[in-house]
Amino acid sequence: MAVHCLLLVHRTYAEGVQKRLMAASIVTELNIVTDSEVVLAIEDATRHRMLFAVVVTEQNEIHRSITVNILHGMAQGMSICCCLFIVDVC
């Protein structure tokens, strides 16, 4: 199965986000990267045709939020409601 979402993380909080995404049947790969590596990791995810990159920082943990980067146009059969569901799950 292809990975849909790359999760770039601040580890503790991100593991919980990953569980919620996977519970929603979103295949997720967890990568631990430094702040300086985020852009390169997103570019790599784009090359691998992943649909989303979710970035989780310490600020996201404080605010119980995530940052979703849509890497490609809507996938075939994926509605805007499905995209919004990703945000709602987190």
Kinemage of the C-alpha trace (Angstrom):
@kinemage 1
@onewidth
@group {chain A} dominant
@subgroup {mainchain}
@vectorlist {calphas} color= white
{ca met a 1} P 0.000 0.000 0.000
{ca ala a 2} L 1.325 3.445 -0.897
{ca val a 3} L 2.041 5.939 1.838
{ca his a 4} L -0.458 8.811 1.728
{ca cys a 5} L 0.960 11.035 4.402
{ca leu a 6} L 4.423 11.879 5.642
{ca leu a 7} L 4.397 12.976 9.260
{ca leu a 8} L 7.337 15.205 10.199
{ca val a 9} L 7.502 15.382 13.895
{ca his a 10} L 8.128 16.487 17.365
{ca arg a 11} L 8.084 12.894 18.588
{ca thr a 12} L 5.779 12.583 21.615
{ca tyr a 13} L 2.784 14.480 20.270
{ca ala a 14} L 3.292 13.193 16.728
{ca glu a 15} L 2.984 9.559 17.739
{ca gly a 16} L -0.545 10.311 18.951
{ca val a 17} L -1.324 12.151 15.701
{ca gln a 18} L 0.000 9.178 13.718
{ca lys a 19} L -2.262 6.765 15.613
{ca arg a 20} L -5.286 8.955 14.880
{ca leu a 21} L -4.426 9.208 11.176
{ca met a 22} L -3.887 5.464 10.899
{ca ala a 23} L -7.163 4.812 12.720
{ca ala a 24} L -8.779 6.860 9.942
{ca ser a 25} L -7.143 4.504 7.369
{ca ile a 26} L -4.561 7.080 6.275
{ca val a 27} L -1.305 5.241 5.641
{ca thr a 28} L 1.301 7.282 7.488
{ca glu a 29} L 5.085 7.286 7.615
{ca leu a 30} L 6.692 8.879 10.666
{ca asn a 31} L 9.968 10.769 10.126
{ca ile a 32} L 11.951 12.541 12.802
{ca val a 33} L 13.658 15.566 11.236
{ca thr a 34} L 15.329 18.718 12.456
{ca asp a 35} L 13.894 22.131 11.653
{ca ser a 36} L 16.520 22.581 8.949
{ca glu a 37} L 15.506 19.294 7.273
{ca val a 38} L 11.747 19.947 6.993
{ca val a 39} L 11.845 21.573 3.545
{ca leu a 40} L 13.994 18.777 2.123
{ca ala a 41} L 11.723 16.137 3.615
{ca ile a 42} L 8.633 17.788 2.100
{ca glu a 43} L 10.365 17.967 -1.295
{ca asp a 44} L 11.228 14.275 -0.993
{ca ala a 45} L 7.621 13.425 -0.088
{ca thr a 46} L 6.466 15.362 -3.150
{ca arg a 47} L 8.842 13.370 -5.382
{ca his a 48} L 7.415 10.163 -3.893
{ca arg a 49} L 3.894 11.361 -4.811
{ca met a 50} L 2.638 11.448 -1.221
{ca leu a 51} L -0.617 13.354 -0.928
{ca phe a 52} L 0.113 15.186 2.322
{ca ala a 53} L 2.912 16.138 4.665
{ca val a 54} L 1.874 16.864 8.230
{ca val a 55} L 4.405 18.880 10.175
{ca val a 56} L 4.250 18.723 13.958
{ca thr a 57} L 6.442 21.099 15.958
{ca glu a 58} L 6.685 21.952 19.625
{ca gln a 59} L 4.343 24.892 18.941
{ca asn a 60} L 1.811 22.467 17.441
{ca glu a 61} L 2.020 20.361 20.579
{ca ile a 62} L 1.414 23.410 22.785
{ca his a 63} L -1.645 24.413 20.741
{ca arg a 64} L -2.798 20.809 20.085
{ca ser a 65} L -2.635 21.488 16.338
{ca ile a 66} L -0.962 20.249 13.164
{ca thr a 67} L 0.272 21.853 9.958
{ca val a 68} L -1.020 20.084 6.829
{ca asn a 69} L 0.791 20.570 3.513
{ca ile a 70} L -1.199 19.375 0.488
{ca leu a 71} L 1.490 18.147 -1.879
{ca his a 72} L -0.608 17.290 -4.924
{ca gly a 73} L -4.038 18.121 -6.305
{ca met a 74} L -6.988 16.092 -5.154
{ca ala a 75} L -6.350 12.388 -5.543
{ca gln a 76} L -8.763 10.529 -7.742
{ca gly a 77} L -11.898 9.896 -5.724
{ca met a 78} L -10.793 12.141 -2.852
{ca ser a 79} L -13.230 14.893 -2.049
{ca ile a 80} L -12.601 18.085 -0.133
{ca cys a 81} L -14.610 16.508 2.687
{ca cys a 82} L -12.031 13.743 2.924
{ca cys a 83} L -9.227 16.290 3.142
{ca leu a 84} L -11.050 18.148 5.882
{ca phe a 85} L -11.539 14.852 7.686
{ca ile a 86} L -7.744 14.583 8.053
{ca val a 87} L -7.720 17.862 9.928
{ca asp a 88} L -10.723 16.838 12.025
{ca val a 89} L -9.070 13.543 13.010
{ca cys a 90} L -6.082 15.383 14.404
